[in-house]
């Protein structure tokens, strides 16, 4: 007889992200008649799996997409934390290319994440943050996630650099992932040459402007 208490419990604290792709239903309707758009959607969703962890170590990043939502999780370490955030950053950037914004929540909490099984209090909390706290196209951090970012920043200058560049505090006091960081840097440079409109960030900026207006 197997001693269940002695087996390794796959339910444990992980960094968890829940992402909602805004306007996805309309996008899917368009893609139903547009093979090229279908390919671009697939590429954008697959990009989240191609991001390397900052230290190239194994963070056990898991991602699952269903309809307009994604669940992501990684090991509860500094590398796992930033691997997940940078993966969401890559996802948002690629979806921006097809005129779509995201909303999401990031936390740390207990969960079991396998190919066929996903559940846990961490998933519930990430969903709560996305559905009731974010309220606009932003990816917000829960208290445990932000506390971890601060702790890691004090432990190593690499994590401090990520924290200072990638996390911002909004006017309502909520911390969020600045997935428009590159666009902000581009805008601050105020390019004035005639080739400005050929820059890929120019197109992204116009896309964001058209979505928000």
N, C-alpha and C positions, 0 to 999 in steps of 0.2 A: 504494500500500500504506500502510495506517494505522500510524503509529508508536505502539504501545500505551503505551510509556513516557511519551509526551507527553500522553496523555489524563488527565483528572482522576480520581483513584482515589476512589471513594465510601466506601472502607473507611478509617475514621479514629477517633480517640479521641472518645467521646461519654459523657455521663452516662447510665448504664443502670440500670433498675430491673426486677426480676423479682418479681411478686406472686402469691401463692397464696391463693385465696379458700377459707377453711376451711369445711367442711360444705356445699360447693356442690352435691354430688351429691344430698344429701337435699333441698336447697332446690329443685333442678330437678325432683325427683319431685313435690314439693308444687305447684310452678308448672305442672306438666303438667295439673293439674285446676283451676287457679286463674288465670284471665286477668288479674285485678288484680295478683296477685303477679308474673306474667310482665312486666307493664308496669313494676312497681317495680324489678325486676332490671335491665331494659333502661335505665331512667332512671339507676340507680346507676352502671352501666357507662359510660353516655354522659357522665355528669357529669365524668369525668376529662378529657374533651376541651374542656370549657367554661371551665376555669380560665385566667385571664389571667396572663401572666408579670408579675413584680413591676414591671418597668420598661416594660411594654407593647411590648417589642421582640420581633422574630421569633426564637424559640429553636428552631424546627424540631422542636417536640415531636411525636413519633411514638408511637402506641399501637396495640397489637394484642391482642385478646382471643381465647383459644381454650380452650373448656371452662372449667376452674376457674383458669386462669392468665392473667396479663397480662404483656406486655413493653412497657416504656416506654423512650424515650431522647430526649435533647435535646442541643443543642450544648454543648461543653465550655467553658462560661463561667459566671460567677456567676449571671447571669440564667437560663441554661439549667438550672443545678444546682437553684436554688430553684423554678423553674417545675415541674420534675419532682417535687420533694418535695411541693410544695403540691398538685399534681395527685393524688398518692397519698393525701395527707391528705384531700382532698375525696372520693376514692373510698371510703376507710375510713369516713368520716363518714356517707356515704349508705348504705353496706352495713350500718352499725350500726342504721339505722332499720328494717331488716328482720331484725335479730337475727343478723348474720353478722360475724365477725372476719376479719382478714387476717394473713398472715405474708409477709415479703419481704426482699429484699436490694438494696442500692444500691452501685454501684461506678462507676469511670471506667475505660474500656478500649476497645480497638479493636473496631469492629463496622461492619457495613453494615446499614442499616435502611431498607427500602423497603416498599411495599405488599405485594409478592409475595416479598421476600427479607429474611430476618433471620438473621444469623449473626455470630459473632465471639467473641474471647476475653473481651470484656466481658460478653457474654450468659452465657457459661459461668461466669464468676466471680459474677455476680449470682445465678444459679441456685444455685451452691455456697453462697453466703451464706444464701440462703433455706432451703435444704434441710438444711444441716449446722450452721449457726451460730445462726440465729434461734431454733429449737427451741420457740418459743412464739409466741403472737399479738403479734409486734412486727416492725417493719421496721428491719433493722440496716444500719449503714454499714460498708463495707469500709475498709481503711486509706487508700486513695487518695481515697475520697469524704470521709472525715473530715478528712484533711489539706487538701483543697480548701476545706471549710467553714471551717477555721481560717485559712487564707490569705486567703479573701475577707473574713472578719470583721476582719482586720487592715487591709484595704484601704479599707473603708468602713463607717460606723456603721450603715447600713441592713442590711448583711449580718451585722454583729455582733448586731443586734437579733434577726434571724431565728435566728441560731445559738443565742443564749442562751435564746430562747423555745421553740424547736422541737426542739432536740437534747438528749437526756439520756443519762447514762452509767448502765448497769445494774449490778447487784451483781457480775456476772461480768466487768466491765470493758468490755463491748461498748457502743458508742454506737448509739442508735436514734432514730428519728423519733417524737416525742411527738404522735401523732395524737389523743390524748385531752386536749390542752392546754385546750381550751375547757371540757371537763367538769371538769378539775381546778380551774380558776379559779372555776367555779360552786360546787363543793364547798367551797372555801375561804371563800366569801362567807357560807356557812351561812344561807341565806334561811330565815326563820321565819314569814313571813306565810301566810295561809290559801290564797293563790293559788299557792303554791310548786309543787304537783303539776300545775298547768296549764302550767308552763314546759316548753318542748320539751326542754331539757337534763335535766329530771327524768326524762322518759320514756327518754331515751338512757341515763342512768345506771342505771335499773332494767333496761333491756335488757342492758347490759354485765354487771350483777350476775347476771342469770339465766343468761347464757351461761357465765360463769366458774365459777359454783357447781355 
